[in-house]
């Protein structure tokens, strides 16, 4: 059985507009690591955003009345709230300092806008035209190395009712982000009905653990022997999105859910523990 290996890659500070290919390859050489066929390069979304120049100075933003209302409701800076309203496709509500939004086929906090590790007085936005960027980046990496590799763009995400962030795949290139288990059988011969494996998100969480969230300067992770199905396609977050009507969390807010009381259960006997 092949053993998956993850190698965190240190980079210097990425400046606005920097090309990422040469700095990443230079860092790999410095750490005596060589790209091989079917390796995966995982990139923090923030360095992609820097490469695209996706930062906004708060001092250059004029808040609207709606932004001021949103800012007051959730303890945000009005300028930040204005950018949020511009970036988000939908705004659902939230808690202090965090607003639940829908953007690029994902539920995420604050439409992906982040102050952390942003230049002073600025915020960093999610990358734009990510599929085009990802295809170009992958092709350039393969051209420079003559290796067929996959690429994964990662950001921090949240799981309902769990403390802390996990990795979230924004897009992938070179491997399939979902593995299908429906129609297969389990250990007891039963047909699997609903299970699909979020391969890209699982890998995103693995590399997110090594990337860190503060001053680590480790925005790239090299994954060797990744347990994924390789292809030559670019896959968007839309392919990884479940329809609202089929989502166990989103469907709770459609009015079809019922708050079942445990005391009303009529199931007899005990559950084995």
N, C-alpha and C positions, 0 to 999 in steps of 0.2 A: 504494500500500500504506500502510495506516495505521501510524503510529509510536507505539508504546507509550511512555508517559511516567510516571515515578515521582517523587512529591514527598514527601520526608520532612516530617512535621508535628511540630513541637516542642510539648510540653505541660508544664505545671507538674506538681508532684507530685500524683498522684491519691490521695485519702484513702479510708479504708475507708467504704464506703457511698455514695460519690459517684456521681451520675448522669453518664454519659459524653457524652450528646448535646450539651449546651450547651458544655462545655469544648472538644470537638472542633470544633464549628461556629465557636466564637469564635476558635480558633487558625487555622482555615482563612481566616476573614475577615482576621485579623491578617497572614497571609502573602499576602493578596490572591489567594486561590484560591477558585474557585467550583465547587460540585458541579454536574455535568451528568448527563443521562441516560446510563446504562451506565458510569458511573464505578464503581470499586471502592474501598471503604475497608478497609484491612487493619489489624487491631488486634492488638497483642501480648496474649497470653492473660493476662499478669500484671495489666494494668489492668482486664481483665474480672473477674479474681479479687478485686482490691481493691474494685471496684464491688459485688461480692457479699459482701464481708467474709470472704473465704476465707483467713484467716490463723489460725495456731495458735501460742500461746506454749509453748515447750518446757518451761518451768517448771511448766506446768499438766498435764503428761503423766506418767503413772505407767507405767514400762516393765514389760511382762510378762516371764516367763522366756523365752519365744520371742523377744521383741525383744532381750533381752540376748544371747542366743545369736547372733542375726543380726548385732547390732552388733559383737560380738567377731570374727565371721568376716570382716567387710568394713570394719572400722575406722570404724564409725559411732557417733554418740551414741545411747545406748539409747533416749532419748526420740524421736529422729528415726526410729529403727528401728520403734518402736511405731506412729508415725503412718504409716509406710510399709506396715506390715502391715495397718493399717486401710483404707488407700486402695487398695492393690493388689488386683486380683482373683486374680492368680497371681504367685508369686515363683520365678524360675528359677535364680538364682545371680548371680555378678558378679565384680567386681574391687574393689580398695581404693577406698572412698568411692562406689562406683556399683554398684547392684544392678539387674539386668535384670528388669523386671516387665511384666505385661500389665494394661492398664487402658483402659477405654473403647474397646475394639477396636483397641488399638495396643500394640506393644512399645515400651517407653520406659524410661529410667533413673529409678529411685527413684519410680515412680508419678507423675511430674510434680512432685514436691515440691521446692521450691527455697529455699535460704537467700539466694541472690543478690538484691539489691535488696529484701530483706524487712526489716521493722522489727527493731531489735536484739532478740535473744533469741527471734525468731519465725521461722516458715517460711510460705511461700505455697503453697497447694494449687492444683491445676487448677480451673477453673470447674466448677460443677455446673449441671445442667439447662440445658446450653448451647444446645440447640435452641430452647427456649422463650425464653431470654434473647435469643438472636440474632434471632429473629423479632420480638420486641418492640422491640429496638434499631433494627432496619432499618425497621420501620413508623414509629417515632418520627422517624427521620432523614428518611424520605420525606415524612412529614406536615409537618415544619418547612421542608423545602426544595422540596417539590413536584417532586422528581426521583426517577427510578427507578434505584436504585443497588444494587450488590452489596456484600456484607460478607464478610470473611475473618478468622477468628481463628487466630493463628499462635503456635506455640511452637518452641523449639529441639528438634531431633531429631538422631539419629545414623544414619550409614550403616555397616554392618559393615566393619571393617578400614580405615576412613578416619579420619584425625585431624580432630577439630574438629566443631563443630555446623553443621547446616543448618536451613533452615526446614521446619516440619511443619504442615500444615493440620489443625486440630482440628475445624473445622466451617466450612461456607460457607452463604451465603444469596444468592439472586439469580442464580446461575450454576451450570452443571454442573461438578462437580469432576473428572470423568473424561471423556476424549474417546476414542471407540471407533474403532480402526483395523482390527480384525479384519474380514475379508471384502473389504477394499479391495485395490487392487493397488499394487505398488511401481513403480519406474522401469522395471523390466524385464518388467512384466506379471505378476509372480508374486503370488499371493494371500497377503495378510498373515494369519498364523495366530494369533499370540498377543499382538500389541502393542496395549496401551492406554496412553494418555498421561495421566500424573498431573498434570493442569493445575493443580489447587489447590495441590499440593505444589511445583510449579515456581514458581508465583507466590509462595508462602510463602517460598521460598528467596531470591527476588529482593528482596522487601521486608525479609526478615531481614537482608540485607546492609546495608541502610540503617538499620535499627532499632538495630543494635549489641547489645552484651552487658553494658555497664557503666554509665557515667554520661551516656550520650548524651541522655537524656530525649526520645527520639524513638519513642514507642510506637505511632504511627499513620503509615501511608503511604497517600497518595492515588494510585491507579493510574488513568490515563486511557488510553483506547483499548486496553483489555486484550483480548488475543486469546482470548476465551472465548465460550462459548455461553450467553447469558443466559436465565434463566427466572424464575419467581416462587416457587421452592421453597426449603426449608431442607434442607440435606444434612448428615448426620452422618458421623462417622468410620467408622461401620459400613459405609456405602456405599463407602468408600474402602479397606476392608480386604479382602485376599485370604485365602481359607481356608488354614489351616496346611498342608494336604496339597498345595496348589498353589504354595506359596512356596518358592523355591529355597534360601533361608536356613533357614527353619524346618524344611523337609523333611530337612535334613542330620541332624537329631537324632531322626528317626523310626526309625532302624535300617535304612532302605532304601538309604542312600547307600554308596558304595564309594570308598575312597581309591585312585584310579587312579594308578599309577606312570608317569611320563612315559617312563621307559626301556622300558616294556612296549609302547609304541605301535608299531603295525605300519604306520602310514601312510607311504607312500613319497613321495619328492620334497620340495620345499621350499615354504614358504609365502611368497608375494610380500610384499616389504617396501618 
